[in-house]
């Protein structure tokens, strides 16, 4: 039987190399340079005698796919999917080189260490070991190193689904965002596996006015002033909470007094309850239960002495399950009130919320539960909802179960995970790297044998 320690060294080394390749995706078509990480993964897996395919939707934006062929074409296939790009970084906010991949205090530091090059590397190490061992699964085992996840998948998973579906099609998918844990009041460790994610509804709100000289502002039709009021109304908007089974299960596991838990389970009391919680906890509670509106980018104005006539506000909206595009428009109308008709609204990017079935009786869920016990005997899995976006949605949209899963050390709870995700000083402890590698290795053998 394999142990976590056997995966720690190789996963750490591969993760360091992936970080150092600096595949930063700022959302522009020619950023990312994922070909660097794709080449690294191709070479790593070809060294095990595997046949690896490269896919190039745009120069520098490669994805790659490796496969261990199954012996039974009718048996279910499993895809291990990890993205190879990372978000931009502000180096001045870091204590160490964000692309150094250094090991400091038993942790690998660097952009992507947690999102999600840690899992991309642990999946690759597990996959390679299975190949070296001559593993012959009944169904195909697929490794998918995909680019452009951090900008919505236009040059990554979306493009692959549209142009090379046969190369990545599977019956089960494991990808990012899950695996942290906590110990409940009864002493049982609870490990979160995310079975769905909120939708994406990025919009641009264009506010117009009348240009004029900045020396005469009285009574001016200043687009920036109107835009400021639009932003204020969005910031103060409070849509109704959605309290469902996934959320109540998460609340049950929280180390909070019973009266606070009761408030978090109540759509009438949740807001006042969140206001009395520490900000990191309240932020997570809010995102898990509400469609959220975050105005994050503003463009406008031409010169200091010229009253602006156009200001664009880019708005990040994350929608709860069941929310439709018409619902989003209704939210904006309610939030903006009499300013709604004064704003030109356009869609930047849209994807619906997606959900997979979780719970016992599902072969993938049962395998996850079984192999969680290797590290944490007696632990139980708890379904969760991802508040951001992942490439798992492209599979869920086609009815294929896709879970956000991994396995982290006890030090990596949800608060620690959340504080480092897309943040300064992103890092992952090397114990978690070994746990995840062994986790994926065991699941693949169990599910496909």
ChimeraX attribute file (.defattr): number of C-alpha atoms within 10 A of each C-alpha:
attribute: neighborCount
match mode: 1-to-1
recipient: residues
	/A:1	4
	/A:2	11
	/A:3	16
	/A:4	19
	/A:5	15
	/A:6	13
	/A:7	24
	/A:8	21
	/A:9	16
	/A:10	19
	/A:11	25
	/A:12	27
	/A:13	13
	/A:14	22
	/A:15	25
	/A:16	24
	/A:17	18
	/A:18	30
	/A:19	27
	/A:20	20
	/A:21	19
	/A:22	24
	/A:23	27
	/A:24	21
	/A:25	23
	/A:26	17
	/A:27	17
	/A:28	8
	/A:29	16
	/A:30	13
	/A:31	15
	/A:32	29
	/A:33	23
	/A:34	30
	/A:35	25
	/A:36	19
	/A:37	29
	/A:38	27
	/A:39	14
	/A:40	15
	/A:41	27
	/A:42	21
	/A:43	13
	/A:44	16
	/A:45	23
	/A:46	13
	/A:47	12
	/A:48	16
	/A:49	11
	/A:50	17
	/A:51	13
	/A:52	16
	/A:53	13
	/A:54	14
	/A:55	18
	/A:56	16
	/A:57	15
	/A:58	13
	/A:59	11
	/A:60	18
	/A:61	27
	/A:62	25
	/A:63	28
	/A:64	25
	/A:65	23
	/A:66	26
	/A:67	20
	/A:68	22
	/A:69	16
	/A:70	19
	/A:71	13
	/A:72	12
	/A:73	11
	/A:74	10
	/A:75	15
	/A:76	17
	/A:77	24
	/A:78	24
	/A:79	24
	/A:80	27
	/A:81	25
	/A:82	27
	/A:83	30
	/A:84	38
	/A:85	35
	/A:86	28
	/A:87	20
	/A:88	19
	/A:89	18
	/A:90	9
	/A:91	13
	/A:92	10
	/A:93	11
	/A:94	15
	/A:95	10
	/A:96	17
	/A:97	15
	/A:98	26
	/A:99	21
	/A:100	17
	/A:101	26
	/A:102	18
	/A:103	16
	/A:104	11
	/A:105	9
	/A:106	12
	/A:107	19
	/A:108	25
	/A:109	28
	/A:110	30
	/A:111	33
	/A:112	33
	/A:113	31
	/A:114	25
	/A:115	26
	/A:116	20
	/A:117	27
	/A:118	30
	/A:119	31
	/A:120	30
	/A:121	29
	/A:122	30
	/A:123	30
	/A:124	28
	/A:125	28
	/A:126	25
	/A:127	25
	/A:128	23
	/A:129	17
	/A:130	20
	/A:131	17
	/A:132	13
	/A:133	9
	/A:134	11
	/A:135	18
	/A:136	17
	/A:137	22
	/A:138	20
	/A:139	23
	/A:140	25
	/A:141	27
	/A:142	23
	/A:143	25
	/A:144	27
	/A:145	28
	/A:146	28
	/A:147	35
	/A:148	32
	/A:149	24
	/A:150	23
	/A:151	21
	/A:152	19
	/A:153	20
	/A:154	16
	/A:155	22
	/A:156	28
	/A:157	29
	/A:158	19
	/A:159	16
	/A:160	23
	/A:161	16
	/A:162	9
	/A:163	12
	/A:164	13
	/A:165	13
	/A:166	10
	/A:167	16
	/A:168	23
	/A:169	19
	/A:170	21
	/A:171	17
	/A:172	21
	/A:173	23
	/A:174	23
	/A:175	24
	/A:176	28
	/A:177	27
	/A:178	24
	/A:179	24
	/A:180	23
	/A:181	24
	/A:182	20
	/A:183	16
	/A:184	13
	/A:185	12
	/A:186	7
	/A:187	10
	/A:188	15
	/A:189	19
	/A:190	21
	/A:191	27
	/A:192	25
	/A:193	27
	/A:194	26
	/A:195	27
	/A:196	28
	/A:197	29
	/A:198	29
	/A:199	26
	/A:200	22
	/A:201	22
	/A:202	20
	/A:203	20
	/A:204	20
	/A:205	23
	/A:206	20
	/A:207	25
	/A:208	21
	/A:209	19
	/A:210	12
	/A:211	17
	/A:212	16
	/A:213	13
	/A:214	15
	/A:215	10
	/A:216	11
	/A:217	12
	/A:218	8
	/A:219	6
	/A:220	16
	/A:221	17
	/A:222	24
	/A:223	22
	/A:224	22
	/A:225	16
	/A:226	18
	/A:227	24
	/A:228	15
	/A:229	13
	/A:230	21
	/A:231	22
	/A:232	14
	/A:233	17
	/A:234	20
	/A:235	14
	/A:236	10
	/A:237	16
	/A:238	16
	/A:239	14
	/A:240	13
	/A:241	21
	/A:242	17
	/A:243	16
	/A:244	11
	/A:245	12
	/A:246	17
	/A:247	18
	/A:248	15
	/A:249	14
	/A:250	17
	/A:251	19
	/A:252	16
	/A:253	20
	/A:254	15
	/A:255	13
	/A:256	12
	/A:257	8
	/A:258	12
	/A:259	10
	/A:260	18
	/A:261	18
	/A:262	15
	/A:263	17
	/A:264	26
	/A:265	23
	/A:266	15
	/A:267	13
	/A:268	12
	/A:269	14
	/A:270	22
	/A:271	18
	/A:272	11
	/A:273	19
	/A:274	19
	/A:275	11
	/A:276	11
	/A:277	14
	/A:278	9
	/A:279	11
	/A:280	13
	/A:281	14
	/A:282	18
	/A:283	14
	/A:284	15
	/A:285	20
	/A:286	17
	/A:287	20
	/A:288	23
	/A:289	25
	/A:290	20
	/A:291	24
	/A:292	22
	/A:293	25
	/A:294	14
	/A:295	19
	/A:296	10
	/A:297	11
	/A:298	17
	/A:299	12
	/A:300	17
	/A:301	17
	/A:302	12
	/A:303	10
	/A:304	10
	/A:305	12
	/A:306	16
	/A:307	24
	/A:308	25
	/A:309	18
	/A:310	19
	/A:311	22
	/A:312	21
	/A:313	21
	/A:314	20
	/A:315	22
	/A:316	19
	/A:317	20
	/A:318	27
	/A:319	27
	/A:320	24
	/A:321	20
	/A:322	12
	/A:323	15
	/A:324	16
	/A:325	14
	/A:326	9
	/A:327	12
	/A:328	17
	/A:329	13
	/A:330	11
	/A:331	18
	/A:332	18
	/A:333	14
	/A:334	17
	/A:335	22
	/A:336	19
	/A:337	13
	/A:338	10
	/A:339	17
	/A:340	16
	/A:341	10
	/A:342	15
	/A:343	18
	/A:344	12
	/A:345	17
	/A:346	12
	/A:347	13
	/A:348	13
	/A:349	14
	/A:350	15
	/A:351	19
	/A:352	20
	/A:353	24
	/A:354	25
	/A:355	23
	/A:356	18
	/A:357	16
	/A:358	22
	/A:359	14
	/A:360	12
	/A:361	8
	/A:362	12
	/A:363	14
	/A:364	24
	/A:365	20
	/A:366	17
	/A:367	18
	/A:368	26
	/A:369	21
	/A:370	19
	/A:371	19
	/A:372	24
	/A:373	13
	/A:374	16
	/A:375	17
	/A:376	16
	/A:377	12
	/A:378	14
	/A:379	20
	/A:380	17
	/A:381	22
	/A:382	20
	/A:383	23
	/A:384	24
	/A:385	25
	/A:386	23
	/A:387	25
	/A:388	13
	/A:389	22
	/A:390	24
	/A:391	23
	/A:392	25
	/A:393	26
	/A:394	18
	/A:395	22
	/A:396	22
	/A:397	16
	/A:398	10
	/A:399	15
	/A:400	19
	/A:401	24
	/A:402	33
	/A:403	31
	/A:404	23
	/A:405	24
	/A:406	29
	/A:407	29
	/A:408	25
	/A:409	20
	/A:410	14
	/A:411	15
	/A:412	18
	/A:413	17
	/A:414	17
	/A:415	12
	/A:416	12
	/A:417	21
	/A:418	16
	/A:419	13
	/A:420	17
	/A:421	17
	/A:422	18
	/A:423	18
	/A:424	19
	/A:425	21
	/A:426	22
	/A:427	26
	/A:428	26
	/A:429	22
	/A:430	22
	/A:431	21
	/A:432	26
	/A:433	31
	/A:434	26
	/A:435	25
	/A:436	30
	/A:437	32
	/A:438	28
	/A:439	30
	/A:440	25
	/A:441	25
	/A:442	22
	/A:443	22
	/A:444	26
	/A:445	16
	/A:446	16
	/A:447	20
	/A:448	18
	/A:449	14
